[in-house]
Amino acid sequence: MKVVIVGAGAIGLLIGSYASEQKHEVTYITRTTKQAENLNKEGITCIQPDGGIMKTKVFASTEFNQAPTDALWIIAVKYHHLSTLQVELNSLPETTALLFIQNGIAHLQWIAQFKHHPIYIATIEHGAMKKDSTTVVHKGIGVTKIAPYIKNTSQLDFTIFQSDSFQIELAEDAYGIVLRKAILNACINPITAILQIKNGDLLSNTHAFELMKTVFSELENVFPEISNLLTFEEVKALCLKTSKNNSSMLQDRLNRRTTEIEPIVGALIQLAVGRKKDLPVLRTLYHFVLAFDEKDQTHE
């Protein structure tokens, strides 16, 4: 299959590496000319969880008109970069399938403008870290869940991307899989970003663990539907599986990048307000992270 990946961060590189390894034709749309040149010259290097090194070839460009439209387009940029793609995505033929991979839940409303396309939503629970412009470290094997944005949309055969290291799980409820991932992220990311600790420390640090447990209880009270999608034991299991990893929010803070606190936590807080409920502990963590974001922007 032809695959176009918009965004070559950690997740974009990880997906493209495994797709290319499965002999799919992968094209990247990158933000910088330098990264496109490096990818065309060197391909992708994926350092796998067992230490193995997988090298694959891809094509990359900064120009959208260099990418095929008779392809699956995977949008792998952060939520706050989506608006910069609006014109280009709207110019695609309505037959072009779009797969959105963003953290949080805010993007579901933004995506509505493309409802005439076949649209799919994915959540990724792999651990990944971008080492340089062409190298991604696969730090933990998880699962990629994919669901149609509109129920009963004919499902593409996403299992053709599956391998032992990149498992695919097909779902029917896009809201459900996104809410599940948002709550996982809300329990882990803000605390690790504030305390600057690895995911595994949430289990070993008594006070960090109590914070995480309290956040989950708050979210479970506001979103009772989560009881069918996620348990606290699964939150703990993810911390254990990614124990040596820095969360994406901590990586952003350490690199002085704007975090994804708004689409993840801010969006959950707004949904809680709509249900006339509050998330006091999570709201406090939210303002802590926003304060760090503002401080870093001031120092740029």
C-alpha positions as protocol buffer text, in pm:
chain_id: "A"
residue {
  index: 1
  type: MET
  ca { x: 0 y: 0 z: 0 }
}
residue {
  index: 2
  type: LYS
  ca { x: 106 y: 358 z: -57 }
}
residue {
  index: 3
  type: VAL
  ca { x: 140 y: 544 z: 272 }
}
residue {
  index: 4
  type: VAL
  ca { x: 197 y: 916 z: 328 }
}
residue {
  index: 5
  type: ILE
  ca { x: 306 y: 1018 z: 677 }
}
residue {
  index: 6
  type: VAL
  ca { x: 270 y: 1385 z: 765 }
}
residue {
  index: 7
  type: GLY
  ca { x: 512 y: 1443 z: 1051 }
}
residue {
  index: 8
  type: ALA
  ca { x: 843 y: 1271 z: 1121 }
}
residue {
  index: 9
  type: GLY
  ca { x: 865 y: 1286 z: 1497 }
}
residue {
  index: 10
  type: ALA
  ca { x: 909 y: 978 z: 1714 }
}
residue {
  index: 11
  type: ILE
  ca { x: 572 y: 820 z: 1632 }
}
residue {
  index: 12
  type: GLY
  ca { x: 584 y: 915 z: 1264 }
}
residue {
  index: 13
  type: LEU
  ca { x: 928 y: 759 z: 1225 }
}
residue {
  index: 14
  type: LEU
  ca { x: 824 y: 449 z: 1418 }
}
residue {
  index: 15
  type: ILE
  ca { x: 517 y: 389 z: 1202 }
}
residue {
  index: 16
  type: GLY
  ca { x: 706 y: 452 z: 878 }
}
residue {
  index: 17
  type: SER
  ca { x: 988 y: 223 z: 981 }
}
residue {
  index: 18
  type: TYR
  ca { x: 759 y: -75 z: 1035 }
}
residue {
  index: 19
  type: ALA
  ca { x: 541 y: 8 z: 732 }
}
residue {
  index: 20
  type: SER
  ca { x: 847 y: 25 z: 508 }
}
residue {
  index: 21
  type: GLU
  ca { x: 982 y: -298 z: 658 }
}
residue {
  index: 22
  type: GLN
  ca { x: 653 y: -460 z: 552 }
}
residue {
  index: 23
  type: LYS
  ca { x: 727 y: -339 z: 195 }
}
residue {
  index: 24
  type: HIS
  ca { x: 472 y: -59 z: 187 }
}
residue {
  index: 25
  type: GLU
  ca { x: 566 y: 249 z: -17 }
}
residue {
  index: 26
  type: VAL
  ca { x: 627 y: 523 z: 242 }
}
residue {
  index: 27
  type: THR
  ca { x: 642 y: 897 z: 170 }
}
residue {
  index: 28
  type: TYR
  ca { x: 706 y: 1156 z: 440 }
}
residue {
  index: 29
  type: ILE
  ca { x: 599 y: 1518 z: 450 }
}
residue {
  index: 30
  type: THR
  ca { x: 849 y: 1682 z: 686 }
}
residue {
  index: 31
  type: ARG
  ca { x: 858 y: 2030 z: 835 }
}
residue {
  index: 32
  type: THR
  ca { x: 1221 y: 2098 z: 740 }
}
residue {
  index: 33
  type: THR
  ca { x: 1413 y: 2050 z: 417 }
}
residue {
  index: 34
  type: LYS
  ca { x: 1710 y: 1919 z: 617 }
}
residue {
  index: 35
  type: GLN
  ca { x: 1515 y: 1629 z: 764 }
}
residue {
  index: 36
  type: ALA
  ca { x: 1372 y: 1541 z: 422 }
}
residue {
  index: 37
  type: GLU
  ca { x: 1722 y: 1536 z: 274 }
}
residue {
  index: 38
  type: ASN
  ca { x: 1851 y: 1318 z: 557 }
}
residue {
  index: 39
  type: LEU
  ca { x: 1564 y: 1070 z: 524 }
}
residue {
  index: 40
  type: ASN
  ca { x: 1613 y: 1044 z: 147 }
}
residue {
  index: 41
  type: LYS
  ca { x: 1984 y: 985 z: 193 }
}
residue {
  index: 42
  type: GLU
  ca { x: 1991 y: 763 z: 503 }
}
residue {
  index: 43
  type: GLY
  ca { x: 1642 y: 616 z: 534 }
}
residue {
  index: 44
  type: ILE
  ca { x: 1511 y: 536 z: 884 }
}
residue {
  index: 45
  type: THR
  ca { x: 1709 y: 359 z: 1153 }
}
residue {
  index: 46
  type: CYS
  ca { x: 1487 y: 193 z: 1413 }
}
residue {
  index: 47
  type: ILE
  ca { x: 1657 y: 69 z: 1728 }
}
residue {
  index: 48
  type: GLN
  ca { x: 1427 y: -208 z: 1845 }
}
residue {
  index: 49
  type: PRO
  ca { x: 1343 y: -304 z: 2204 }
}
residue {
  index: 50
  type: ASP
  ca { x: 1577 y: -604 z: 2191 }
}
residue {
  index: 51
  type: GLY
  ca { x: 1863 y: -384 z: 2071 }
}
residue {
  index: 52
  type: GLY
  ca { x: 1838 y: -493 z: 1708 }
}
residue {
  index: 53
  type: ILE
  ca { x: 1877 y: -232 z: 1437 }
}
residue {
  index: 54
  type: MET
  ca { x: 1636 y: -213 z: 1144 }
}
residue {
  index: 55
  type: LYS
  ca { x: 1713 y: 15 z: 849 }
}
residue {
  index: 56
  type: THR
  ca { x: 1451 y: 98 z: 586 }
}
residue {
  index: 57
  type: LYS
  ca { x: 1430 y: 325 z: 282 }
}
residue {
  index: 58
  type: VAL
  ca { x: 1168 y: 598 z: 241 }
}
residue {
  index: 59
  type: PHE
  ca { x: 1102 y: 907 z: 31 }
}
residue {
  index: 60
  type: ALA
  ca { x: 1061 y: 1247 z: 198 }
}
residue {
  index: 61
  type: SER
  ca { x: 973 y: 1601 z: 93 }
}
residue {
  index: 62
  type: THR
  ca { x: 845 y: 1925 z: 244 }
}
residue {
  index: 63
  type: GLU
  ca { x: 606 y: 1966 z: -50 }
}
residue {
  index: 64
  type: PHE
  ca { x: 259 y: 1815 z: -26 }
}
residue {
  index: 65
  type: ASN
  ca { x: 228 y: 1792 z: -405 }
}
residue {
  index: 66
  type: GLN
  ca { x: 519 y: 1545 z: -403 }
}
residue {
  index: 67
  type: ALA
  ca { x: 307 y: 1287 z: -219 }
}
residue {
  index: 68
  type: PRO
  ca { x: 59 y: 1048 z: -386 }
}
residue {
  index: 69
  type: THR
  ca { x: -309 y: 1109 z: -316 }
}
residue {
  index: 70
  type: ASP
  ca { x: -411 y: 749 z: -394 }
}
residue {
  index: 71
  type: ALA
  ca { x: -263 y: 651 z: -58 }
}
residue {
  index: 72
  type: LEU
  ca { x: -343 y: 626 z: 311 }
}
residue {
  index: 73
  type: TRP
  ca { x: -244 y: 959 z: 467 }
}
residue {
  index: 74
  type: ILE
  ca { x: -133 y: 927 z: 830 }
}
residue {
  index: 75
  type: ILE
  ca { x: -140 y: 1258 z: 1016 }
}
residue {
  index: 76
  type: ALA
  ca { x: 120 y: 1219 z: 1290 }
}
residue {
  index: 77
  type: VAL
  ca { x: 175 y: 1578 z: 1406 }
}
residue {
  index: 78
  type: LYS
  ca { x: 85 y: 1714 z: 1747 }
}
residue {
  index: 79
  type: TYR
  ca { x: -257 y: 1868 z: 1800 }
}
residue {
  index: 80
  type: HIS
  ca { x: -131 y: 2227 z: 1805 }
}
residue {
  index: 81
  type: HIS
  ca { x: 23 y: 2178 z: 1460 }
}
residue {
  index: 82
  type: LEU
  ca { x: -296 y: 2045 z: 1296 }
}
residue {
  index: 83
  type: SER
  ca { x: -422 y: 2391 z: 1196 }
}
residue {
  index: 84
  type: THR
  ca { x: -112 y: 2445 z: 980 }
}
residue {
  index: 85
  type: LEU
  ca { x: -223 y: 2150 z: 764 }
}
residue {
  index: 86
  type: GLN
  ca { x: -582 y: 2260 z: 710 }
}
residue {
  index: 87
  type: VAL
  ca { x: -544 y: 2398 z: 357 }
}
residue {
  index: 88
  type: GLU
  ca { x: -335 y: 2109 z: 228 }
}
residue {
  index: 89
  type: LEU
  ca { x: -560 y: 1839 z: 374 }
}
residue {
  index: 90
  type: ASN
  ca { x: -873 y: 2009 z: 238 }
}
residue {
  index: 91
  type: SER
  ca { x: -717 y: 2007 z: -108 }
}
residue {
  index: 92
  type: LEU
  ca { x: -689 y: 1627 z: -113 }
}
residue {
  index: 93
  type: PRO
  ca { x: -941 y: 1425 z: -317 }
}
residue {
  index: 94
  type: GLU
  ca { x: -1236 y: 1306 z: -110 }
}
residue {
  index: 95
  type: THR
  ca { x: -1133 y: 948 z: -187 }
}
residue {
  index: 96
  type: THR
  ca { x: -807 y: 991 z: 8 }
}
residue {
  index: 97
  type: ALA
  ca { x: -827 y: 806 z: 340 }
}
residue {
  index: 98
  type: LEU
  ca { x: -701 y: 997 z: 645 }
}
residue {
  index: 99
  type: LEU
  ca { x: -572 y: 839 z: 967 }
}
residue {
  index: 100
  type: PHE
  ca { x: -521 y: 1080 z: 1258 }
}
residue {
  index: 101
  type: ILE
  ca { x: -283 y: 997 z: 1543 }
}
residue {
  index: 102
  type: GLN
  ca { x: -287 y: 1266 z: 1811 }
}
residue {
  index: 103
  type: ASN
  ca { x: -268 y: 1251 z: 2189 }
}
residue {
  index: 104
  type: GLY
  ca { x: -567 y: 1374 z: 2384 }
}
residue {
  index: 105
  type: ILE
  ca { x: -924 y: 1414 z: 2272 }
}
residue {
  index: 106
  type: ALA
  ca { x: -943 y: 1770 z: 2135 }
}
residue {
  index: 107
  type: HIS
  ca { x: -867 y: 1667 z: 1777 }
}
residue {
  index: 108
  type: LEU
  ca { x: -1194 y: 1475 z: 1736 }
}
residue {
  index: 109
  type: GLN
  ca { x: -1390 y: 1797 z: 1691 }
}
residue {
  index: 110
  type: TRP
  ca { x: -1130 y: 1955 z: 1460 }
}
residue {
  index: 111
  type: ILE
  ca { x: -1140 y: 1651 z: 1230 }
}
residue {
  index: 112
  type: ALA
  ca { x: -1512 y: 1699 z: 1157 }
}
residue {
  index: 113
  type: GLN
  ca { x: -1431 y: 1934 z: 867 }
}
residue {
  index: 114
  type: PHE
  ca { x: -1297 y: 1637 z: 667 }
}
residue {
  index: 115
  type: LYS
  ca { x: -1609 y: 1422 z: 710 }
}
residue {
  index: 116
  type: HIS
  ca { x: -1636 y: 1360 z: 335 }
}
residue {
  index: 117
  type: HIS
  ca { x: -1312 y: 1156 z: 347 }
}
residue {
  index: 118
  type: PRO
  ca { x: -1281 y: 803 z: 484 }
}
residue {
  index: 119
  type: ILE
  ca { x: -1142 y: 900 z: 827 }
}
residue {
  index: 120
  type: TYR
  ca { x: -986 y: 678 z: 1092 }
}
residue {
  index: 121
  type: ILE
  ca { x: -854 y: 746 z: 1440 }
}
residue {
  index: 122
  type: ALA
  ca { x: -560 y: 565 z: 1599 }
}
residue {
  index: 123
  type: THR
  ca { x: -405 y: 553 z: 1942 }
}
residue {
  index: 124
  type: ILE
  ca { x: -54 y: 421 z: 1997 }
}
residue {
  index: 125
  type: GLU
  ca { x: 72 y: 272 z: 2322 }
}
residue {
  index: 126
  type: HIS
  ca { x: 428 y: 206 z: 2208 }
}
residue {
  index: 127
  type: GLY
  ca { x: 721 y: 374 z: 2374 }
}
residue {
  index: 128
  type: ALA
  ca { x: 921 y: 572 z: 2118 }
}
residue {
  index: 129
  type: MET
  ca { x: 1193 y: 834 z: 2128 }
}
residue {
  index: 130
  type: LYS
  ca { x: 1335 y: 1028 z: 1836 }
}
residue {
  index: 131
  type: LYS
  ca { x: 1714 y: 1011 z: 1865 }
}
residue {
  index: 132
  type: ASP
  ca { x: 1789 y: 1228 z: 1562 }
}
residue {
  index: 133
  type: SER
  ca { x: 1623 y: 1326 z: 1235 }
}
residue {
  index: 134
  type: THR
  ca { x: 1638 y: 971 z: 1094 }
}
residue {
  index: 135
  type: THR
  ca { x: 1664 y: 751 z: 1404 }
}
residue {
  index: 136
  type: VAL
  ca { x: 1387 y: 633 z: 1634 }
}
residue {
  index: 137
  type: VAL
  ca { x: 1430 y: 421 z: 1947 }
}
residue {
  index: 138
  type: HIS
  ca { x: 1144 y: 176 z: 1997 }
}
residue {
  index: 139
  type: LYS
  ca { x: 1148 y: 168 z: 2376 }
}
residue {
  index: 140
  type: GLY
  ca { x: 845 y: -48 z: 2444 }
}
residue {
  index: 141
  type: ILE
  ca { x: 609 y: -267 z: 2242 }
}
residue {
  index: 142
  type: GLY
  ca { x: 245 y: -177 z: 2282 }
}
residue {
  index: 143
  type: VAL
  ca { x: -61 y: -188 z: 2061 }
}
residue {
  index: 144
  type: THR
  ca { x: -201 y: 40 z: 1793 }
}
residue {
  index: 145
  type: LYS
  ca { x: -579 y: 69 z: 1811 }
}
residue {
  index: 146
  type: ILE
  ca { x: -765 y: 195 z: 1504 }
}
residue {
  index: 147
  type: ALA
  ca { x: -1132 y: 285 z: 1467 }
}
residue {
  index: 148
  type: PRO
  ca { x: -1339 y: 465 z: 1202 }
}
residue {
  index: 149
  type: TYR
  ca { x: -1418 y: 826 z: 1290 }
}
residue {
  index: 150
  type: ILE
  ca { x: -1778 y: 768 z: 1183 }
}
residue {
  index: 151
  type: LYS
  ca { x: -1921 y: 434 z: 1288 }
}
residue {
  index: 152
  type: ASN
  ca { x: -2001 y: 188 z: 1009 }
}
residue {
  index: 153
  type: THR
  ca { x: -1741 y: 343 z: 778 }
}
residue {
  index: 154
  type: SER
  ca { x: -1599 y: 61 z: 569 }
}
residue {
  index: 155
  type: GLN
  ca { x: -1283 y: -46 z: 748 }
}
residue {
  index: 156
  type: LEU
  ca { x: -954 y: -54 z: 561 }
}
residue {
  index: 157
  type: ASP
  ca { x: -748 y: -366 z: 617 }
}
residue {
  index: 158
  type: PHE
  ca { x: -503 y: -212 z: 863 }
}
residue {
  index: 159
  type: THR
  ca { x: -382 y: -557 z: 962 }
}
residue {
  index: 160
  type: ILE
  ca { x: -150 y: -546 z: 660 }
}
residue {
  index: 161
  type: PHE
  ca { x: 74 y: -322 z: 874 }
}
residue {
  index: 162
  type: GLN
  ca { x: 93 y: -575 z: 1155 }
}
residue {
  index: 163
  type: SER
  ca { x: 410 y: -749 z: 1270 }
}
residue {
  index: 164
  type: ASP
  ca { x: 534 y: -907 z: 1592 }
}
residue {
  index: 165
  type: SER
  ca { x: 672 y: -570 z: 1704 }
}
residue {
  index: 166
  type: PHE
  ca { x: 381 y: -361 z: 1574 }
}
residue {
  index: 167
  type: GLN
  ca { x: 47 y: -511 z: 1674 }
}
residue {
  index: 168
  type: ILE
  ca { x: -279 y: -372 z: 1531 }
}
residue {
  index: 169
  type: GLU
  ca { x: -615 y: -392 z: 1710 }
}
residue {
  index: 170
  type: LEU
  ca { x: -927 y: -288 z: 1517 }
}
residue {
  index: 171
  type: ALA
  ca { x: -1203 y: -114 z: 1713 }
}
residue {
  index: 172
  type: GLU
  ca { x: -1547 y: 31 z: 1636 }
}
residue {
  index: 173
  type: ASP
  ca { x: -1565 y: 325 z: 1879 }
}
residue {
  index: 174
  type: ALA
  ca { x: -1320 y: 609 z: 1804 }
}
residue {
  index: 175
  type: TYR
  ca { x: -1434 y: 810 z: 2108 }
}
residue {
  index: 176
  type: GLY
  ca { x: -1377 y: 510 z: 2332 }
}
residue {
  index: 177
  type: ILE
  ca { x: -1020 y: 440 z: 2225 }
}
residue {
  index: 178
  type: VAL
  ca { x: -929 y: 810 z: 2235 }
}
residue {
  index: 179
  type: LEU
  ca { x: -1084 y: 859 z: 2581 }
}
residue {
  index: 180
  type: ARG
  ca { x: -898 y: 553 z: 2707 }
}
residue {
  index: 181
  type: LYS
  ca { x: -562 y: 682 z: 2581 }
}
residue {
  index: 182
  type: ALA
  ca { x: -633 y: 1036 z: 2708 }
}
residue {
  index: 183
  type: ILE
  ca { x: -700 y: 905 z: 3058 }
}
residue {
  index: 184
  type: LEU
  ca { x: -385 y: 690 z: 3048 }
}
residue {
  index: 185
  type: ASN
  ca { x: -187 y: 999 z: 2946 }
}
residue {
  index: 186
  type: ALA
  ca { x: -358 y: 1220 z: 3205 }
}
residue {
  index: 187
  type: CYS
  ca { x: -267 y: 979 z: 3484 }
}
residue {
  index: 188
  type: ILE
  ca { x: 99 y: 953 z: 3382 }
}
residue {
  index: 189
  type: ASN
  ca { x: 224 y: 1248 z: 3179 }
}
residue {
  index: 190
  type: PRO
  ca { x: 156 y: 1556 z: 3398 }
}
residue {
  index: 191
  type: ILE
  ca { x: 302 y: 1398 z: 3714 }
}
residue {
  index: 192
  type: THR
  ca { x: 615 y: 1275 z: 3537 }
}
residue {
  index: 193
  type: ALA
  ca { x: 660 y: 1614 z: 3367 }
}
residue {
  index: 194
  type: ILE
  ca { x: 626 y: 1807 z: 3693 }
}
residue {
  index: 195
  type: LEU
  ca { x: 846 y: 1578 z: 3904 }
}
residue {
  index: 196
  type: GLN
  ca { x: 1083 y: 1497 z: 3615 }
}
residue {
  index: 197
  type: ILE
  ca { x: 1068 y: 1125 z: 3685 }
}
residue {
  index: 198
  type: LYS
  ca { x: 1047 y: 819 z: 3462 }
}
residue {
  index: 199
  type: ASN
  ca { x: 721 y: 630 z: 3421 }
}
residue {
  index: 200
  type: GLY
  ca { x: 834 y: 348 z: 3650 }
}
residue {
  index: 201
  type: ASP
  ca { x: 892 y: 593 z: 3935 }
}
residue {
  index: 202
  type: LEU
  ca { x: 517 y: 646 z: 3953 }
}
residue {
  index: 203
  type: LEU
  ca { x: 502 y: 295 z: 4100 }
}
residue {
  index: 204
  type: SER
  ca { x: 801 y: 317 z: 4334 }
}
residue {
  index: 205
  type: ASN
  ca { x: 754 y: 672 z: 4466 }
}
residue {
  index: 206
  type: THR
  ca { x: 480 y: 654 z: 4730 }
}
residue {
  index: 207
  type: HIS
  ca { x: 353 y: 1009 z: 4686 }
}
residue {
  index: 208
  type: ALA
  ca { x: 368 y: 1004 z: 4306 }
}
residue {
  index: 209
  type: PHE
  ca { x: 170 y: 679 z: 4314 }
}
residue {
  index: 210
  type: GLU
  ca { x: -96 y: 835 z: 4537 }
}
residue {
  index: 211
  type: LEU
  ca { x: -125 y: 1130 z: 4300 }
}
residue {
  index: 212
  type: MET
  ca { x: -170 y: 898 z: 4003 }
}
residue {
  index: 213
  type: LYS
  ca { x: -428 y: 689 z: 4188 }
}
residue {
  index: 214
  type: THR
  ca { x: -622 y: 1003 z: 4290 }
}
residue {
  index: 215
  type: VAL
  ca { x: -622 y: 1136 z: 3933 }
}
residue {
  index: 216
  type: PHE
  ca { x: -758 y: 805 z: 3805 }
}
residue {
  index: 217
  type: SER
  ca { x: -1033 y: 805 z: 4071 }
}
residue {
  index: 218
  type: GLU
  ca { x: -1133 y: 1160 z: 3976 }
}
residue {
  index: 219
  type: LEU
  ca { x: -1152 y: 1068 z: 3608 }
}
residue {
  index: 220
  type: GLU
  ca { x: -1342 y: 747 z: 3678 }
}
residue {
  index: 221
  type: ASN
  ca { x: -1602 y: 950 z: 3870 }
}
residue {
  index: 222
  type: VAL
  ca { x: -1648 y: 1200 z: 3584 }
}
residue {
  index: 223
  type: PHE
  ca { x: -1630 y: 942 z: 3303 }
}
residue {
  index: 224
  type: PRO
  ca { x: -1802 y: 626 z: 3436 }
}
residue {
  index: 225
  type: GLU
  ca { x: -1803 y: 486 z: 3083 }
}
residue {
  index: 226
  type: ILE
  ca { x: -1431 y: 429 z: 3122 }
}
residue {
  index: 227
  type: SER
  ca { x: -1505 y: 128 z: 3347 }
}
residue {
  index: 228
  type: ASN
  ca { x: -1556 y: -77 z: 3030 }
}
residue {
  index: 229
  type: LEU
  ca { x: -1234 y: 51 z: 2870 }
}
residue {
  index: 230
  type: LEU
  ca { x: -966 y: 90 z: 3135 }
}
residue {
  index: 231
  type: THR
  ca { x: -879 y: -17 z: 3489 }
}
residue {
  index: 232
  type: PHE
  ca { x: -623 y: 126 z: 3728 }
}
residue {
  index: 233
  type: GLU
  ca { x: -437 y: -205 z: 3705 }
}
residue {
  index: 234
  type: GLU
  ca { x: -387 y: -134 z: 3333 }
}
residue {
  index: 235
  type: VAL
  ca { x: -251 y: 212 z: 3416 }
}
residue {
  index: 236
  type: LYS
  ca { x: -1 y: 48 z: 3653 }
}
residue {
  index: 237
  type: ALA
  ca { x: 84 y: -214 z: 3390 }
}
residue {
  index: 238
  type: LEU
  ca { x: 167 y: 58 z: 3137 }
}
residue {
  index: 239
  type: CYS
  ca { x: 393 y: 230 z: 3391 }
}
residue {
  index: 240
  type: LEU
  ca { x: 569 y: -102 z: 3447 }
}
residue {
  index: 241
  type: LYS
  ca { x: 600 y: -179 z: 3076 }
}
residue {
  index: 242
  type: THR
  ca { x: 748 y: 167 z: 3009 }
}
residue {
  index: 243
  type: SER
  ca { x: 928 y: 194 z: 3343 }
}
residue {
  index: 244
  type: LYS
  ca { x: 1254 y: 324 z: 3198 }
}
residue {
  index: 245
  type: ASN
  ca { x: 1088 y: 572 z: 2961 }
}
residue {
  index: 246
  type: ASN
  ca { x: 1035 y: 944 z: 2989 }
}
residue {
  index: 247
  type: SER
  ca { x: 675 y: 1030 z: 2907 }
}
residue {
  index: 248
  type: SER
  ca { x: 619 y: 1240 z: 2595 }
}
residue {
  index: 249
  type: MET
  ca { x: 523 y: 1535 z: 2815 }
}
residue {
  index: 250
  type: LEU
  ca { x: 846 y: 1507 z: 3013 }
}
residue {
  index: 251
  type: GLN
  ca { x: 1044 y: 1483 z: 2688 }
}
residue {
  index: 252
  type: ASP
  ca { x: 874 y: 1803 z: 2571 }
}
residue {
  index: 253
  type: ARG
  ca { x: 953 y: 1979 z: 2897 }
}
residue {
  index: 254
  type: LEU
  ca { x: 1319 y: 1870 z: 2895 }
}
residue {
  index: 255
  type: ASN
  ca { x: 1350 y: 1995 z: 2536 }
}
residue {
  index: 256
  type: ARG
  ca { x: 1162 y: 2318 z: 2614 }
}
residue {
  index: 257
  type: ARG
  ca { x: 886 y: 2238 z: 2366 }
}
residue {
  index: 258
  type: THR
  ca { x: 521 y: 2324 z: 2419 }
}
residue {
  index: 259
  type: THR
  ca { x: 359 y: 2025 z: 2587 }
}
residue {
  index: 260
  type: GLU
  ca { x: 33 y: 1858 z: 2488 }
}
residue {
  index: 261
  type: ILE
  ca { x: -131 y: 1946 z: 2820 }
}
residue {
  index: 262
  type: GLU
  ca { x: -420 y: 2129 z: 2649 }
}
residue {
  index: 263
  type: PRO
  ca { x: -546 y: 1856 z: 2412 }
}
residue {
  index: 264
  type: ILE
  ca { x: -496 y: 1587 z: 2677 }
}
residue {
  index: 265
  type: VAL
  ca { x: -579 y: 1736 z: 3018 }
}
residue {
  index: 266
  type: GLY
  ca { x: -740 y: 2067 z: 2918 }
}
residue {
  index: 267
  type: ALA
  ca { x: -989 y: 1884 z: 2697 }
}
residue {
  index: 268
  type: LEU
  ca { x: -1080 y: 1638 z: 2976 }
}
residue {
  index: 269
  type: ILE
  ca { x: -1134 y: 1928 z: 3218 }
}
residue {
  index: 270
  type: GLN
  ca { x: -1367 y: 2097 z: 2967 }
}
residue {
  index: 271
  type: LEU
  ca { x: -1565 y: 1777 z: 2922 }
}
residue {
  index: 272
  type: ALA
  ca { x: -1596 y: 1752 z: 3299 }
}
residue {
  index: 273
  type: VAL
  ca { x: -1728 y: 2109 z: 3314 }
}
residue {
  index: 274
  type: GLY
  ca { x: -1988 y: 2012 z: 3054 }
}
residue {
  index: 275
  type: ARG
  ca { x: -2100 y: 1736 z: 3290 }
}
residue {
  index: 276
  type: LYS
  ca { x: -2107 y: 1985 z: 3580 }
}
residue {
  index: 277
  type: LYS
  ca { x: -1820 y: 1808 z: 3756 }
}
residue {
  index: 278
  type: ASP
  ca { x: -1469 y: 1902 z: 3854 }
}
residue {
  index: 279
  type: LEU
  ca { x: -1126 y: 1738 z: 3854 }
}
residue {
  index: 280
  type: PRO
  ca { x: -950 y: 1935 z: 4130 }
}
residue {
  index: 281
  type: VAL
  ca { x: -624 y: 1742 z: 4152 }
}
residue {
  index: 282
  type: LEU
  ca { x: -589 y: 1705 z: 3776 }
}
residue {
  index: 283
  type: ARG
  ca { x: -674 y: 2074 z: 3732 }
}
residue {
  index: 284
  type: THR
  ca { x: -390 y: 2165 z: 3971 }
}
residue {
  index: 285
  type: LEU
  ca { x: -144 y: 1948 z: 3776 }
}
residue {
  index: 286
  type: TYR
  ca { x: -272 y: 2111 z: 3455 }
}
residue {
  index: 287
  type: HIS
  ca { x: -184 y: 2460 z: 3581 }
}
residue {
  index: 288
  type: PHE
  ca { x: 157 y: 2341 z: 3698 }
}
residue {
  index: 289
  type: VAL
  ca { x: 243 y: 2218 z: 3348 }
}
residue {
  index: 290
  type: LEU
  ca { x: 99 y: 2532 z: 3186 }
}
residue {
  index: 291
  type: ALA
  ca { x: 320 y: 2738 z: 3417 }
}
residue {
  index: 292
  type: PHE
  ca { x: 627 y: 2546 z: 3297 }
}
residue {
  index: 293
  type: ASP
  ca { x: 517 y: 2599 z: 2935 }
}
residue {
  index: 294
  type: GLU
  ca { x: 480 y: 2973 z: 2989 }
}
residue {
  index: 295
  type: LYS
  ca { x: 815 y: 2992 z: 3167 }
}
residue {
  index: 296
  type: ASP
  ca { x: 992 y: 2811 z: 2883 }
}
residue {
  index: 297
  type: GLN
  ca { x: 827 y: 3030 z: 2617 }
}
residue {
  index: 298
  type: THR
  ca { x: 938 y: 3340 z: 2809 }
}
residue {
  index: 299
  type: HIS
  ca { x: 1298 y: 3216 z: 2805 }
}
residue {
  index: 300
  type: GLU
  ca { x: 1304 y: 3142 z: 2431 }
}
